[in-house]
Amino acid sequence: QLLQQLSITAVGKREKLLRVIKNPVTQYLPVNSRKIGFSYSSEKLVKMNKYVAAVSDDVDIVFVVGAMALGKIDCDYIDDFIAISGYPLSAAWCISRICEAVADKWDVL
């Protein structure tokens, strides 16, 4: 539906849940943010909790997660590529690890 109609709305409401945005995607990102890409083939293997905890609170972080079965994200705007596992992870599992690390940093219970 997203690719055909360019947006997905909530059932029974006019609230948009997802929509396709125009390139370049960088125009939607916070200015001077740190953009982190994920690839299990990266030589920089990190523990997500430690990585997020080390980032200053006054820095905006943008996480770039690929939603493809194979391959590497090819973006010129990524500042750092990290691996959070020695094995390929699904995008959903990768995002779960990011959310858990951020929740730990912010003491969300």
Secondary structure, DSSP 8 states (H G I E B T S, - for coil): -HHHHSEEE-TTS--EEEE---S-GGGGS-TT-EEEEE-TT-S-B--HHHHHHHS-TTS-EEEE---SSSS----TT-SEEEBS-SS---HHHHHHHHHHHHHHHTT--
